[in-house]
């Protein structure tokens, strides 16, 4: 077992970006930042890292096919160490969350159990797992807004909805990429059940719905926000169109659609941040 493996299995970049989304959400909800936001950032980083670890714990057989370089199948982290590490991270996230408020604690606890359920069972069900990950991504905005109570949640709802649909599109594309390993493990994902073409079509629908949601803040932030978010929407729609034209898992992987969707979602976070600061 290696320290590098323990670090890499948490997918620290993804965890940090999720934490940043919470800070942006609070900024959107209130127009200010307070020291307590750092608690939210830490909670999200810890719980997201825990979810990544427990996901790799349950996905070891799939990863032997799809991602043999990951820490567990490559031998950098043992299964027992991954399980203990995930439990420790979940508990640490919960303890850091205690000084916040009831809404934040409720979301943190619910999301923790959903992450475990997703890794253990939900991800192998058609569409259910994709919807779970999409909710978890959108809930970063709900979690940030929750520090300001129900009013904060209401204010960030369009951003949560947009993120939900954009992530759903990406999850469907990733499921199409991973069809061989998922089939070998006995999973019944959406592309296995209904095919890669249908998966691509559904990802386009999700991207279009996310685009509609992204237009709502225009009424508060105006034309400069609209200019930025339309670029983001174009990236996300282009990525799903690329994936939808692919007939095989290999062609989906080589299209780069999943990475393009990731870039689009990161760009949306930049647009949200700049708009909250200057518009």
C-alpha positions as CSV (number, residue, x, y, z in Angstrom):
1,X,0.0,0.0,0.0
2,X,1.3,3.5,-0.9
3,X,0.7,7.0,0.3
4,X,0.4,8.1,-3.3
5,X,-2.3,5.5,-3.9
6,X,-4.3,6.7,-0.8
7,X,-4.1,10.2,-2.2
8,X,-5.0,9.3,-5.7
9,X,-8.0,7.1,-4.8
10,X,-9.8,10.1,-3.4
11,X,-9.6,11.9,-6.8
12,X,-8.5,15.1,-5.0
13,X,-9.1,17.4,-8.0
14,X,-12.8,16.3,-8.3
15,X,-13.2,16.7,-4.5
16,X,-11.7,20.1,-4.5
17,X,-13.9,21.3,-7.4
18,X,-17.0,20.0,-5.6
19,X,-15.9,22.0,-2.5
20,X,-15.4,25.1,-4.7
21,X,-18.9,24.7,-6.0
22,X,-20.3,25.0,-2.5
23,X,-18.4,28.3,-1.9
24,X,-19.7,29.6,-5.2
25,X,-23.3,28.5,-4.2
26,X,-23.1,30.5,-0.9
27,X,-21.8,33.5,-2.8
28,X,-24.7,33.3,-5.3
29,X,-27.2,32.9,-2.4
30,X,-26.0,35.8,-0.3
31,X,-23.6,38.0,-2.4
32,X,-21.0,37.6,0.4
33,X,-18.6,35.0,1.9
34,X,-18.2,34.2,5.6
35,X,-15.7,32.0,7.5
36,X,-18.3,29.3,8.0
37,X,-18.1,28.6,4.2
38,X,-14.7,27.0,4.8
39,X,-16.5,24.4,7.0
40,X,-18.8,23.6,4.0
41,X,-15.8,23.3,1.7
42,X,-14.0,20.9,4.1
43,X,-17.2,18.8,4.5
44,X,-17.7,18.5,0.8
45,X,-14.0,17.6,0.1
46,X,-14.1,14.9,2.8
47,X,-17.4,13.3,1.9
48,X,-16.7,13.5,-1.9
49,X,-13.3,11.9,-1.3
50,X,-15.0,9.2,0.9
51,X,-17.5,8.5,-1.9
52,X,-14.7,8.2,-4.4
53,X,-12.9,5.7,-2.2
54,X,-16.0,3.6,-1.5
55,X,-16.9,3.6,-5.2
56,X,-13.5,2.1,-6.1
57,X,-13.9,-0.4,-3.3
58,X,-17.1,-1.8,-4.8
59,X,-15.9,-1.3,-8.4
60,X,-12.7,-3.3,-8.1
61,X,-13.8,-6.0,-10.6
62,X,-15.1,-3.5,-13.1
63,X,-11.9,-1.5,-12.8
64,X,-9.8,-4.5,-13.5
65,X,-11.3,-4.3,-17.0
66,X,-12.0,-0.6,-17.5
67,X,-9.4,1.1,-15.3
68,X,-6.6,-1.3,-14.3
69,X,-4.3,1.6,-13.4
70,X,-6.5,2.7,-10.5
71,X,-5.1,2.3,-7.0
72,X,-7.0,-0.9,-5.9
73,X,-6.6,-3.1,-9.1
74,X,-3.0,-1.9,-9.5
75,X,-2.2,-3.0,-5.9
76,X,-1.4,0.4,-4.5
77,X,-4.3,0.2,-2.0
78,X,-5.7,-2.9,-0.5
79,X,-9.5,-3.5,-0.2
80,X,-9.4,-3.5,3.6
81,X,-7.5,-0.2,3.7
82,X,-9.9,1.4,1.2
83,X,-12.9,0.4,3.3
84,X,-11.3,1.8,6.6
85,X,-10.2,5.0,4.7
86,X,-13.7,5.6,3.4
87,X,-15.3,5.2,6.8
88,X,-12.8,7.6,8.3
89,X,-13.4,10.2,5.7
90,X,-17.2,10.0,6.0
91,X,-17.0,10.4,9.8
92,X,-14.6,13.3,9.5
93,X,-17.0,15.0,7.1
94,X,-19.9,14.5,9.4
95,X,-18.0,15.9,12.4
96,X,-16.9,19.0,10.5
97,X,-20.5,19.6,9.5
98,X,-21.9,19.6,13.0
99,X,-21.2,23.4,13.7
100,X,-23.2,24.4,10.6
101,X,-27.0,24.1,10.7
102,X,-29.7,21.4,10.5
103,X,-30.3,21.8,6.8
104,X,-26.6,21.3,6.0
105,X,-26.3,18.3,8.3
106,X,-29.4,16.7,6.8
107,X,-28.0,17.1,3.3
108,X,-24.5,15.8,4.3
109,X,-26.0,12.7,6.0
110,X,-28.4,12.0,3.1
111,X,-25.6,12.4,0.5
112,X,-23.2,10.2,2.5
113,X,-25.7,7.3,2.5
114,X,-26.6,7.9,-1.1
115,X,-22.9,7.7,-2.1
116,X,-22.6,4.3,-0.3
117,X,-25.9,3.1,-1.9
118,X,-24.7,4.2,-5.3
119,X,-21.4,2.4,-5.0
120,X,-22.9,-0.8,-3.6
121,X,-26.0,-1.1,-5.8
122,X,-27.5,1.9,-7.6
123,X,-24.9,2.4,-10.2
124,X,-25.6,-1.1,-11.6
125,X,-29.2,-0.3,-12.3
126,X,-30.3,1.4,-15.6
127,X,-30.6,5.2,-15.2
128,X,-31.0,5.1,-11.4
129,X,-27.3,5.4,-10.7
130,X,-26.9,8.1,-13.3
131,X,-29.7,10.1,-11.6
132,X,-28.1,9.6,-8.2
133,X,-24.8,11.1,-9.4
134,X,-26.6,13.9,-11.2
135,X,-28.4,14.8,-7.9
136,X,-25.2,14.6,-5.9
137,X,-23.5,17.1,-8.2
138,X,-26.5,19.5,-8.2
139,X,-26.8,19.2,-4.4
140,X,-23.4,21.0,-4.0
141,X,-25.4,24.1,-4.8
142,X,-28.2,23.2,-2.4
143,X,-25.6,22.5,0.3
144,X,-24.0,25.9,-0.1
145,X,-27.3,27.7,-0.2
146,X,-28.5,25.8,2.9
147,X,-26.1,27.6,5.1
148,X,-28.4,30.6,4.5
149,X,-31.5,28.6,5.2
150,X,-34.4,27.8,2.9
151,X,-34.1,31.2,1.3
152,X,-30.6,30.3,0.2
153,X,-31.7,27.0,-1.3
154,X,-34.4,28.7,-3.3
155,X,-31.9,31.2,-4.7
156,X,-29.5,28.6,-5.9
157,X,-32.1,26.1,-7.3
158,X,-31.7,27.0,-11.0
159,X,-27.9,26.3,-10.7
160,X,-28.6,23.0,-9.0
161,X,-31.0,22.0,-11.8
162,X,-28.6,23.0,-14.5
163,X,-25.8,21.1,-12.9
164,X,-28.1,18.1,-12.4
165,X,-28.9,17.8,-16.1
166,X,-25.4,18.5,-17.3
167,X,-24.0,15.8,-15.0
168,X,-26.7,13.4,-16.1
169,X,-25.6,13.9,-19.7
170,X,-22.0,13.2,-18.7
171,X,-22.9,10.2,-16.6
172,X,-24.8,8.7,-19.6
173,X,-21.8,9.3,-21.9
174,X,-19.4,7.7,-19.3
175,X,-21.8,4.7,-19.0
176,X,-21.6,4.2,-22.7
177,X,-17.8,4.4,-22.5
178,X,-17.7,1.7,-19.8
179,X,-20.1,-0.8,-21.3
180,X,-17.6,-3.7,-21.6
181,X,-16.5,-3.6,-18.0
182,X,-20.0,-3.1,-16.7
183,X,-21.3,-6.0,-18.7
184,X,-18.5,-8.2,-17.5
185,X,-19.4,-7.4,-13.9
186,X,-23.1,-8.2,-14.4
187,X,-24.3,-4.6,-14.2
188,X,-27.5,-3.6,-16.1
189,X,-26.7,0.0,-17.0
190,X,-28.8,2.1,-19.4
191,X,-26.5,1.5,-22.5
192,X,-26.4,-2.2,-21.7
193,X,-30.1,-2.4,-21.5
194,X,-31.1,0.0,-24.3
195,X,-28.0,0.5,-26.4
196,X,-25.4,3.2,-27.0
197,X,-27.5,5.1,-29.5
198,X,-30.4,5.5,-27.1
199,X,-28.0,6.5,-24.4
200,X,-26.6,9.2,-26.7
201,X,-30.1,10.5,-27.5
202,X,-31.0,10.7,-23.8
203,X,-27.8,12.6,-23.0
204,X,-28.8,15.2,-25.6
205,X,-32.2,15.6,-24.0
206,X,-30.5,16.1,-20.6
207,X,-28.2,18.7,-22.1
208,X,-31.1,20.6,-23.6
209,X,-33.0,20.6,-20.3
210,X,-29.8,21.9,-18.6
211,X,-29.5,24.6,-21.2
212,X,-33.1,25.8,-20.5
213,X,-32.3,25.9,-16.7
214,X,-29.1,27.8,-17.3
215,X,-31.1,30.7,-18.9
216,X,-33.1,31.5,-15.7
217,X,-30.4,33.6,-14.0
218,X,-30.3,35.9,-17.0
219,X,-33.3,37.8,-15.5
220,X,-31.0,38.7,-12.5
221,X,-27.6,38.9,-14.1
222,X,-28.3,40.2,-17.5
223,X,-26.6,40.1,-20.9
224,X,-23.0,39.4,-19.8
225,X,-24.1,36.3,-17.9
226,X,-26.1,35.2,-20.9
227,X,-23.0,35.6,-23.2
228,X,-20.9,33.5,-20.9
229,X,-23.4,30.7,-20.2
230,X,-24.3,30.3,-23.9
231,X,-20.7,29.4,-24.6
232,X,-20.9,26.8,-21.8
233,X,-24.2,25.5,-23.2
234,X,-22.6,25.2,-26.7
235,X,-19.7,23.1,-25.3
236,X,-22.1,20.8,-23.4
237,X,-24.4,20.3,-26.4
238,X,-21.5,19.8,-28.8
239,X,-20.1,17.1,-26.5
240,X,-23.4,15.2,-26.3
241,X,-23.9,15.4,-30.1
242,X,-20.4,14.0,-30.6
243,X,-21.2,11.1,-28.3
244,X,-24.6,10.5,-29.9
245,X,-23.0,9.9,-33.3
246,X,-20.9,7.0,-31.9
247,X,-22.0,3.4,-32.5
248,X,-19.6,1.7,-30.1
249,X,-18.0,2.2,-26.6
250,X,-14.6,2.6,-28.2
251,X,-15.8,5.4,-30.5
252,X,-17.4,7.2,-27.5
253,X,-14.1,7.0,-25.6
254,X,-12.1,8.3,-28.6
255,X,-14.6,11.1,-29.3
256,X,-13.5,12.9,-26.1
257,X,-17.1,13.8,-25.3
258,X,-16.8,13.0,-21.6
259,X,-13.8,15.3,-21.2
260,X,-15.5,18.0,-23.2
261,X,-18.5,17.7,-20.8
262,X,-16.2,18.0,-17.9
263,X,-14.6,21.1,-19.4
264,X,-18.1,22.6,-19.9
265,X,-19.1,22.0,-16.3
266,X,-15.9,23.6,-15.0
267,X,-16.5,26.5,-17.3
268,X,-20.0,26.9,-15.9
269,X,-18.5,27.2,-12.4
270,X,-16.3,30.1,-13.7
271,X,-19.3,31.8,-15.3
272,X,-21.3,31.5,-12.1
273,X,-18.4,32.8,-10.0
274,X,-17.7,35.8,-12.2
275,X,-21.4,36.7,-12.4
276,X,-21.9,36.5,-8.6
277,X,-18.9,38.7,-8.1
278,X,-19.4,41.4,-10.7
279,X,-23.0,41.4,-12.0
